[in-house]
Amino acid sequence: MNYKLWAEAHSCLSNKEKDTIASLLVAEQNVGNWTPEVLLRDVQAKREIYDKNRSTFRCRGRNIQLRDTADKVLDWLEKFKAVGNIVSNVDPLHAGVPWAGIRFLIQVVQSEKAQMEALFCGLNRICCILYRCRLYEGLLQSCQSSPQARQNLHSVLTQFYTIPLRSLVQAAYAYERTSPQRALAAFWSSDDIQDLENKCQELETRAEIEAQICDRSESSKARKLLLNLPMINDLTDSISSTITAIWGNL
């Protein structure tokens, strides 16, 4: 994990956003809880709340099982578990922030359906961003063919990492509302999640162009994995079979 990228992304935040990030770290001081095992356990506990009653929500004209979206988050976390401790030897001020933020939201989210829907949909996108960028980091470290492409990819990744940071800050702002408001409000609206996808779409296109230049042979393991990953805007919550098949081959 490239800590410099996270430090640069953190520096792009406003002072208010940085203060909110600092408050998240205070709320989640135990770095030992920022592990795949703990996050998997916490998400699984939230998933089980809606496992029996098979709650659904509407997404792009389809009825989606809430537990299916939760399963996608679990699948992403399993991938991080497979590559090792999420925050092993991490500077918590930077690279540990998204994991501290994710655990904070999982802990404080109430059982109200709109909040659970927003939590799982938002985390599905955020985890996808984090995993995709981790693979791009592998290309960044090995890129020798073009210093300019390497610098361009570095710049895109820094911008990419500001997205989950700002999404978590936005959710934290929602949590700061009074209890009656918080009981009815979701951390992210459907418009918020769509906005997240739109921001990622342009960055994905730019990152892919620079990645191709960094590794023209397209023979590295990271490139092969990236070519098979769904794009952020393709993460339709009602379509799981294709994505599940891809995950099974990673």
C-alpha positions as CSV (number, residue, x, y, z in Angstrom):
1,M,0.0,0.0,0.0
2,N,1.5,3.4,-1.1
3,Y,1.2,5.6,1.9
4,K,2.4,8.7,0.0
5,L,-0.7,8.5,-2.2
6,W,-2.9,8.6,0.8
7,A,-1.0,11.4,2.3
8,E,-1.3,13.4,-0.9
9,A,-5.0,12.6,-1.1
10,H,-5.5,13.7,2.5
11,S,-3.7,17.0,1.7
12,C,-6.3,17.7,-1.0
13,L,-9.1,17.9,1.6
14,S,-10.4,21.1,3.1
15,N,-9.6,21.9,6.7
16,K,-13.2,21.0,7.8
17,E,-12.8,17.6,6.0
18,K,-9.5,17.0,7.7
19,D,-11.1,17.7,11.1
20,T,-13.8,15.2,10.4
21,I,-11.3,12.6,9.4
22,A,-9.4,13.3,12.7
23,S,-12.7,12.8,14.6
24,L,-13.2,9.4,12.9
25,L,-9.7,8.3,14.0
26,V,-10.5,9.4,17.5
27,A,-13.7,7.3,17.4
28,E,-11.9,4.3,16.0
29,Q,-8.5,4.4,17.9
30,N,-7.9,0.6,18.0
31,V,-5.9,-0.1,14.8
32,G,-6.3,-3.8,15.6
33,N,-10.0,-3.5,14.6
34,W,-9.1,-2.4,11.1
35,T,-8.4,-5.9,9.9
36,P,-10.3,-8.0,7.2
37,E,-11.4,-10.4,9.9
38,V,-13.0,-7.7,12.1
39,L,-14.6,-5.8,9.2
40,L,-16.0,-9.1,7.8
41,R,-17.5,-10.0,11.1
42,D,-19.1,-6.5,11.5
43,V,-20.6,-6.5,8.0
44,Q,-21.8,-10.1,8.4
45,A,-23.6,-9.0,11.6
46,K,-25.4,-6.2,9.8
47,R,-26.3,-8.5,6.9
48,E,-27.9,-11.0,9.2
49,I,-30.4,-8.4,10.4
50,Y,-32.1,-8.5,7.0
51,D,-31.3,-12.1,6.1
52,K,-34.5,-13.6,7.4
53,N,-37.0,-11.1,6.2
54,R,-35.4,-10.7,2.7
55,S,-35.7,-7.0,2.6
56,T,-35.5,-5.4,-0.9
57,F,-35.0,-2.0,-2.4
58,R,-35.3,-0.5,-5.9
59,C,-32.2,0.2,-8.0
60,R,-32.4,1.2,-11.7
61,G,-35.9,-0.2,-12.0
62,R,-35.1,-3.5,-10.3
63,N,-35.9,-5.0,-6.9
64,I,-32.7,-5.8,-5.2
65,Q,-32.2,-8.1,-2.2
66,L,-30.4,-6.0,0.5
67,R,-28.5,-9.1,1.7
68,D,-27.1,-9.6,-1.9
69,T,-25.6,-6.2,-1.8
70,A,-24.1,-6.9,1.6
71,D,-22.7,-10.1,0.2
72,K,-20.8,-8.1,-2.4
73,V,-19.2,-6.0,0.3
74,L,-18.2,-9.2,2.1
75,D,-16.7,-10.5,-1.2
76,W,-14.5,-7.4,-1.5
77,L,-13.3,-7.7,2.1
78,E,-12.5,-11.3,1.5
79,K,-10.2,-10.2,-1.4
80,F,-8.4,-7.8,0.9
81,K,-8.1,-10.6,3.5
82,A,-6.5,-12.8,0.9
83,V,-3.7,-10.3,0.2
84,G,-2.9,-9.7,3.9
85,N,-3.7,-7.3,6.7
86,I,-5.4,-4.2,5.5
87,V,-3.4,-1.8,7.7
88,S,-0.3,-3.7,8.6
89,N,2.3,-1.2,9.6
90,V,0.1,1.6,8.3
91,D,0.3,5.3,9.3
92,P,-3.3,5.6,10.6
93,L,-3.4,9.3,9.7
94,H,-3.3,8.4,6.0
95,A,-3.7,4.9,4.6
96,G,-5.7,3.7,7.7
97,V,-8.4,6.3,7.3
98,P,-10.8,4.6,4.9
99,W,-10.8,1.4,7.0
100,A,-11.3,3.3,10.3
101,G,-14.2,5.2,8.5
102,I,-15.8,2.1,7.2
103,R,-15.7,0.4,10.6
104,F,-17.1,3.6,12.2
105,L,-20.1,3.6,9.8
106,I,-20.7,-0.1,10.3
107,Q,-20.8,0.4,14.0
108,V,-23.1,3.5,14.2
109,V,-25.5,2.7,11.4
110,Q,-29.0,2.0,12.7
111,S,-31.2,-0.9,11.6
112,E,-33.5,1.5,9.6
113,K,-33.8,0.1,6.1
114,A,-32.8,3.3,4.2
115,Q,-29.6,3.5,6.2
116,M,-28.7,-0.1,5.7
117,E,-29.3,0.2,1.9
118,A,-27.1,3.3,1.7
119,L,-24.4,1.7,3.8
120,F,-24.1,-1.5,1.7
121,C,-24.4,0.3,-1.7
122,G,-21.9,2.9,-0.7
123,L,-19.4,0.4,0.7
124,N,-19.7,-1.8,-2.4
125,R,-18.5,1.2,-4.5
126,I,-15.8,2.3,-2.0
127,C,-14.4,-1.2,-1.6
128,C,-14.2,-1.6,-5.4
129,I,-12.3,1.7,-5.6
130,L,-9.8,0.6,-3.0
131,Y,-9.2,-2.8,-4.6
132,R,-8.9,-1.4,-8.1
133,C,-6.4,1.3,-6.9
134,R,-4.4,-1.3,-5.0
135,L,-3.9,-3.1,-8.3
136,Y,-3.0,0.1,-10.1
137,E,-0.4,0.7,-7.3
138,G,1.3,-2.5,-8.4
139,L,1.6,-1.2,-11.9
140,L,2.9,2.1,-10.6
141,Q,5.7,0.5,-8.6
142,S,6.8,-1.6,-11.6
143,C,6.4,0.9,-14.4
144,Q,9.7,1.5,-16.2
145,S,8.6,2.3,-19.7
146,S,7.4,5.8,-19.3
147,P,8.2,8.2,-16.4
148,Q,5.5,10.6,-17.6
149,A,2.9,7.9,-17.7
150,R,4.0,6.8,-14.2
151,Q,3.6,10.4,-12.9
152,N,0.2,10.7,-14.6
153,L,-1.0,7.4,-13.1
154,H,0.3,8.6,-9.7
155,S,-1.7,11.8,-10.1
156,V,-4.9,9.9,-11.1
157,L,-4.6,7.6,-8.1
158,T,-4.2,10.5,-5.7
159,Q,-7.4,11.9,-7.1
160,F,-9.1,8.5,-6.8
161,Y,-8.2,8.2,-3.2
162,T,-9.8,11.6,-2.4
163,I,-13.2,10.1,-3.4
164,P,-13.6,7.5,-0.7
165,L,-12.2,9.9,1.8
166,R,-14.8,12.6,0.9
167,S,-17.6,10.0,0.8
168,L,-16.8,8.9,4.3
169,V,-16.6,12.5,5.4
170,Q,-20.0,13.1,3.9
171,A,-21.4,10.1,5.8
172,A,-19.9,11.4,9.0
173,Y,-21.6,14.8,8.4
174,A,-24.9,12.9,8.2
175,Y,-24.2,11.1,11.5
176,E,-23.6,14.5,13.2
177,R,-27.3,15.3,12.8
178,T,-29.6,15.1,15.8
179,S,-30.9,11.6,16.7
180,P,-34.4,12.1,15.3
181,Q,-33.0,13.3,12.0
182,R,-30.4,10.5,12.0
183,A,-33.0,7.8,12.5
184,L,-34.7,8.7,9.2
185,A,-31.8,9.8,7.1
186,A,-29.4,7.6,5.1
187,F,-25.7,8.3,5.1
188,W,-25.7,8.5,1.3
189,S,-28.7,9.1,-1.0
190,S,-29.1,7.4,-4.4
191,D,-28.0,10.7,-6.0
192,D,-24.8,10.6,-3.8
193,I,-24.0,7.1,-4.9
194,Q,-24.6,8.0,-8.6
195,D,-22.4,11.1,-8.2
196,L,-19.7,8.8,-6.8
197,E,-20.0,6.6,-9.8
198,N,-19.8,9.6,-12.2
199,K,-16.7,10.9,-10.6
200,C,-15.0,7.5,-10.8
201,Q,-15.9,6.9,-14.4
202,E,-13.7,9.7,-15.7
203,L,-10.8,8.7,-13.4
204,E,-11.1,5.0,-14.4
205,T,-10.8,6.0,-18.1
206,R,-7.7,8.1,-17.4
207,A,-6.1,5.5,-15.1
208,E,-6.6,2.8,-17.7
209,I,-4.9,4.9,-20.4
210,E,-1.9,5.5,-18.2
211,A,-1.9,1.8,-17.1
212,Q,-1.7,0.7,-20.7
213,I,1.3,2.9,-21.3
214,C,3.0,1.7,-18.1
215,D,2.6,-1.9,-19.1
216,R,2.2,-2.1,-22.9
217,S,2.7,-5.9,-22.8
218,E,-0.4,-6.3,-20.6
219,S,1.3,-9.4,-19.2
220,S,1.5,-8.5,-15.6
221,K,-0.8,-10.1,-13.0
222,A,-2.1,-6.7,-12.0
223,R,-3.1,-5.9,-15.5
224,K,-4.9,-9.1,-16.0
225,L,-6.8,-8.6,-12.8
226,L,-7.7,-5.0,-13.7
227,L,-9.0,-6.0,-17.2
228,N,-11.4,-8.5,-15.5
229,L,-12.7,-6.1,-12.8
230,P,-16.0,-4.4,-13.3
231,M,-15.9,-0.7,-13.7
232,I,-17.4,1.4,-10.9
233,N,-20.4,2.4,-13.0
234,D,-21.1,-1.2,-13.9
235,L,-21.7,-2.3,-10.3
236,T,-25.4,-2.7,-10.8
237,D,-26.6,-4.2,-7.5
238,S,-29.0,-6.5,-9.2
239,I,-26.4,-8.3,-11.3
240,S,-24.2,-10.5,-9.3
241,S,-23.4,-13.7,-11.3
242,T,-20.8,-12.1,-13.7
243,I,-19.1,-10.2,-10.9
244,T,-19.1,-13.3,-8.7
245,A,-17.5,-15.3,-11.5
246,I,-14.8,-12.7,-11.9
247,W,-14.1,-12.7,-8.2
248,G,-13.8,-16.5,-8.2
249,N,-11.0,-16.2,-10.7
250,L,-8.9,-13.5,-9.0
